[in-house]
Each structure stands twice: as structure tokens, then as C-alpha cells.
């Protein structure tokens, strides 16, 4: 998949369809009436979490590396996020609110496309519920090997000396992922730079040429497991992935979606990845077994007075996989 390579300088233009009133179309800064293209496009998607988003943006304002643009998307928040963000955003943030809920993959893809159109050399996907160390971006750019993808050390925001993610291991046959260092105390054992075969898209640095080679996030997944599927594609394309612990951020895990919805999407999408490239008969067998397991669990939970909980999400995730449903969960299941 190819994209046009833009010049490093472009004429200033403000698109009223995508930029709020009063914001410029030149995030890289102006020079002599021309707009300097930023080196890095930072993509953040917000859903009902404007307070976290503002804290994240504040940490980006303190970065030692300054040649970047921030593209903030709001995925049709149901609270007052759009109003709050519109009133409080730094002037150089490009704000693109959606009228309908697109899901993590499609929302981020819009941001990636905008960044590529702006001519960036790197794309950084960043969760809104993160706070970045001041030198995070500078360190990632300095230490990422050529044509590779990388991530920082990620710690819990509420327990700042505890590891949330220190690289990952992925079984591409099953789609099963193991976070390395999870909940361990920060120390030398999680501070070694190393290649990995899974990076969570809570924070990932992607070179432009890798995005052009591998493509965008899989929108059929809607949310969850999009990073697993993308890492499988990265490996298939021969792209190396690196954990770079000298770069750091802190993550408030589970900020936007959790519980039944998370289980639904993780179940459906993991089954889809597990059956990637397999026969219809294999998909039916795996799906049927998962539906049966989910039905037993859901009935048991119902007898205990628990309805529309995690077992409900598992059952309907497995059932929708078996039906071939992709994209957003049927709103009638809420």
C-alpha cells in the first residue's frame, strides 16, 4: 500500500471541515508564509476521557523533542468531552471529533492518514490515558533501529514503580499474547533493550515507510486485538519490533472500555486471529466449542444473579465470531 511522499515544506492551509475555528493548519510552525512539516505525527483517540487526555497532552507539551504535531480524535464521546477539549486544548493541536463511534482502529486510521498527508516521517500511536516522560519521544527516535517499530517501558500511573508493559511475546498461531514484566517492580530485569514480537498499541512508534508497507489498522476488529493482528503483519513483512526501556510512560490501564464489552471484543477478535488462514470447518469447530463454553458460563452466572457480565460478553463474542460478524458489536446486546 503506497502513499504520496510530500515535500518537507507545504503551503499553509486551514481546512474548516477538520480544524476548529481559531486553529491553524501548520502544526510544524510557519516560516516565510510556508508551513514546515513536522517530523512526527502523534495520534491520540479520546472516548469519554477528556481529563486523561488533557493530562496526556500536558506531558507532550513538556517533550524535549519538539518537531511533532498532535492529531487528537474524539470517537463520538457520549459525555461532554468535545466541549471540554475544544475549550481547553493547546492551540497547535489538530482536533478531529467524529459524529459516530468508529472504534479504535478506524479512529486511529483517520489520524494516521492525516499525519501522512502532512508529510511526517514517523507516526506515534498513543493512548489518551498515558503520561509521557519528558524525553520519551527523543529517546525513541534516537534508539529505534532503521525501519523498525518500537515502544517505551510502560508503568502503571497509579503505581509508578510497577511495570504495566515491558515488551510482549505473541503466539501468531493462537493470537495469545503475554506481557513481559507485568506488575513487577521496575528494575534492571525490565531495563534491557531487546527485540520482541509484540508491542501494545498503547504506545507504538511506526516509521512512515513501515505504514506504507504494512498498511493501516484492521477496522473489522473495531477495538481490541488490532495491535496483535498488526504485529502479525509486521512479522510477516520482516519488520523488527523493539522494546526500548530508556523511554518511559505511565498508563492508567482500562480507562475507556472494560468489563462485558472488552470481553466481547477480545473473545471475538482472538477467535478470528486464531482461525486466520484456516478452513471453514476449523472455524466452525473452534467457534462452536467457544459458544458452548460461553453458554454454560452464562447460564451459571445467571443462576447466581449475574446478567450481562463477562460471561455474557464471552458468549456473544463467540457467537458473533461463528456468525461472521465484524465491526461494532450489535447495540441491542447492551
ZAMARGU-4260 file (C-alpha; in steps of 0.2 Angstrom, whole numbers, plus 5000, padded with zeros to 4 digits):
<rodrens>
0) 5000/5000/5000 | 5008/5016/4995 | 5005/5034/4999 | 5012/5050/4991 | 5028/5057/4999
5) 5026/5075/5002 | 5039/5089/5002 | 5046/5094/5019 | 5038/5112/5016 | 5020/5114/5011
10) 5009/5129/5009 | 4998/5134/5024 | 4980/5129/5023 | 4966/5128/5035 | 4953/5115/5032
15) 4937/5121/5041 | 4930/5103/5040 | 4944/5096/5051 | 4951/5111/5061 | 4941/5120/5074
20) 4939/5139/5072 | 4954/5148/5078 | 4967/5134/5075 | 4980/5134/5061 | 4984/5120/5049
25) 5003/5122/5052 | 5007/5112/5067 | 5025/5111/5062 | 5026/5130/5063 | 5027/5144/5049
30) 5042/5151/5041 | 5041/5165/5027 | 5022/5161/5024 | 5026/5142/5022 | 5022/5128/5034
35) 5036/5117/5040 | 5031/5099/5040 | 5033/5091/5057 | 5044/5075/5059 | 5032/5065/5070
40) 5013/5064/5070 | 5006/5059/5087 | 4989/5051/5086 | 4978/5051/5101 | 4959/5045/5101
45) 4948/5051/5115 | 4932/5042/5121 | 4924/5050/5136 | 4941/5053/5144 | 4944/5071/5142
50) 4953/5073/5159 | 4965/5060/5155 | 4968/5067/5138 | 4972/5084/5144 | 4985/5076/5156
55) 4992/5067/5141 | 4993/5082/5131 | 5001/5092/5145 | 5015/5079/5146 | 5018/5081/5127
60) 5020/5100/5129 | 5035/5096/5140 | 5044/5084/5127 | 5062/5088/5124 | 5060/5084/5106
65) 5048/5097/5099 | 5046/5093/5080 | 5029/5085/5081 | 5011/5088/5078 | 4997/5081/5088
70) 4981/5074/5080 | 4968/5072/5093 | 4952/5062/5088 | 4936/5061/5098 | 4927/5044/5094
75) 4909/5051/5097 | 4910/5053/5116 | 4894/5052/5125 | 4899/5064/5138 | 4905/5082/5136
80) 4922/5078/5130 | 4921/5088/5114 | 4915/5104/5123 | 4928/5102/5137 | 4943/5098/5125
85) 4938/5112/5112 | 4939/5125/5126 | 4955/5118/5134 | 4966/5112/5120 | 4983/5119/5116
90) 4981/5130/5100 | 4993/5119/5090 | 4983/5103/5092 | 4973/5097/5077 | 4956/5091/5084
95) 4945/5080/5074 | 4929/5075/5083 | 4918/5061/5075 | 4899/5061/5073 | 4898/5042/5075
100) 4908/5030/5085 | 4920/5022/5073 | 4931/5011/5085 | 4949/5012/5090 | 4956/5005/5073
105) 4946/5017/5061 | 4948/5032/5073 | 4967/5030/5073 | 4967/5026/5054 | 4959/5043/5051
110) 4973/5051/5062 | 4987/5041/5053 | 4980/5047/5036 | 4980/5065/5041 | 4998/5063/5048
115) 5004/5055/5032 | 4996/5069/5021 | 5005/5081/5032 | 5021/5073/5027 | 5028/5066/5043
120) 5042/5053/5044 | 5036/5044/5060 | 5018/5040/5067 | 5016/5038/5086 | 5000/5030/5091
125) 4997/5035/5109 | 4983/5030/5122 | 4974/5046/5129 | 4976/5039/5147 | 4995/5040/5147
130) 5008/5052/5154 | 5025/5053/5145 | 5042/5056/5152 | 5049/5072/5145 | 5062/5063/5135
135) 5051/5049/5129 | 5050/5054/5111 | 5068/5060/5109 | 5074/5043/5116 | 5063/5033/5105
140) 5068/5042/5089 | 5087/5041/5094 | 5086/5022/5099 | 5074/5015/5086 | 5084/5005/5073
145) 5081/5009/5055 | 5065/5003/5048 | 5060/4996/5064 | 5045/4998/5076 | 5047/5002/5094
150) 5039/5006/5111 | 5044/5013/5128 | 5044/5005/5145 | 5026/5007/5152 | 5022/5008/5170
155) 5006/5010/5180 | 5001/5028/5183 | 4993/5023/5200 | 5009/5013/5204 | 5023/5022/5196
160) 5036/5010/5200 | 5026/4995/5194 | 5028/4988/5176 | 5012/4988/5165 | 5022/4983/5149
165) 5040/4978/5146 | 5038/4971/5129 | 5027/4956/5124 | 5028/4938/5117 | 5015/4933/5104
170) 5010/4916/5098 | 5004/4920/5080 | 4995/4903/5078 | 4983/4907/5093 | 4984/4925/5094
175) 4989/4923/5113 | 4999/4937/5120 | 5010/4938/5136 | 5015/4955/5143 | 5033/4954/5150
180) 5036/4961/5167 | 5018/4964/5171 | 5016/4971/5189 | 5034/4968/5193 | 5044/4982/5202
185) 5054/4992/5190 | 5072/4987/5190 | 5087/4980/5179 | 5077/4964/5174 | 5065/4975/5164
190) 5078/4988/5158 | 5086/4979/5144 | 5084/4985/5126 | 5078/4969/5117 | 5069/4964/5101
195) 5051/4957/5104 | 5037/4950/5093 | 5023/4960/5101 | 5020/4978/5105 | 5004/4985/5113
200) 4997/5000/5103 | 4995/5009/5120 | 5011/5017/5113 | 5020/5012/5097 | 5032/5022/5085
205) 5030/5017/5067 | 5041/5024/5053 | 5032/5031/5038 | 5039/5018/5026 | 5033/5004/5038
210) 5015/5010/5037 | 5016/5012/5018 | 5022/4994/5018 | 5011/4985/5030 | 4995/4997/5029
215) 4983/5003/5042 | 4974/4995/5057 | 4961/4982/5054 | 4944/4990/5055 | 4935/4974/5056
220) 4941/4971/5073 | 4934/4988/5079 | 4943/4988/5095 | 4955/4976/5105 | 4967/4964/5097
225) 4971/4977/5082 | 4989/4978/5089 | 4990/4959/5089 | 4984/4957/5071 | 4996/4972/5066
230) 5011/4964/5074 | 5007/4948/5065 | 5008/4958/5049 | 5024/4966/5054 | 5032/4950/5057
235) 5026/4943/5040 | 5033/4958/5032 | 5050/4956/5041 | 5049/4972/5051 | 5058/4971/5068
240) 5050/4976/5084 | 5060/4984/5099 | 5057/4987/5117 | 5067/5002/5122 | 5066/5004/5141
245) 5076/5020/5142 | 5060/5029/5135 | 5046/5028/5148 | 5027/5032/5150 | 5014/5029/5164
250) 4997/5021/5159 | 4980/5022/5168 | 4975/5005/5162 | 4957/5001/5157 | 4952/5020/5155
255) 4939/5019/5142 | 4931/5002/5140 | 4931/4987/5152 | 4920/4973/5158 | 4907/4965/5146
260) 4912/4975/5131 | 4930/4971/5132 | 4927/4953/5134 | 4916/4953/5119 | 4928/4961/5108
265) 4943/4951/5114 | 4934/4935/5113 | 4928/4938/5095 | 4944/4945/5089 | 4955/4932/5097
270) 4945/4918/5089 | 4946/4927/5072 | 4965/4928/5074 | 4967/4910/5079 | 4957/4905/5064
275) 4967/4916/5052 | 4970/4906/5036 | 4961/4891/5042 | 4947/4881/5034 | 4929/4884/5036
280) 4927/4868/5045 | 4940/4873/5058 | 4932/4889/5061 | 4915/4881/5064 | 4923/4869/5076
285) 4933/4882/5086 | 4918/4894/5086 | 4905/4880/5091 | 4916/4875/5106 | 4918/4893/5112
290) 4899/4896/5110 | 4896/4880/5121 | 4908/4885/5134 | 4901/4903/5134 | 4883/4896/5136
295) 4887/4886/5151 | 4897/4900/5159 | 4882/4912/5155 | 4869/4901/5162 | 4879/4898/5178
300) 4882/4916/5180 | 4863/4919/5178 | 4858/4907/5191 | 4870/4917/5203 | 4861/4933/5198
305) 4874/4940/5186 | 4867/4946/5170 | 4876/4954/5155 | 4893/4952/5164 | 4909/4945/5157
310) 4902/4928/5153 | 4888/4937/5143 | 4902/4946/5133 | 4911/4929/5130 | 4896/4920/5124
315) 4890/4934/5112 | 4908/4937/5106 | 4910/4918/5102 | 4893/4918/5094 | 4896/4933/5083
320) 4913/4925/5078 | 4903/4910/5072 | 4891/4921/5063 | 4905/4930/5054 | 4900/4947/5062
325) 4914/4960/5062 | 4915/4979/5066 | 4905/4986/5080 | 4895/4975/5092 | 4876/4975/5090
330) 4870/4989/5101 | 4855/4978/5105 | 4866/4967/5116 | 4870/4981/5128
</rodrens>
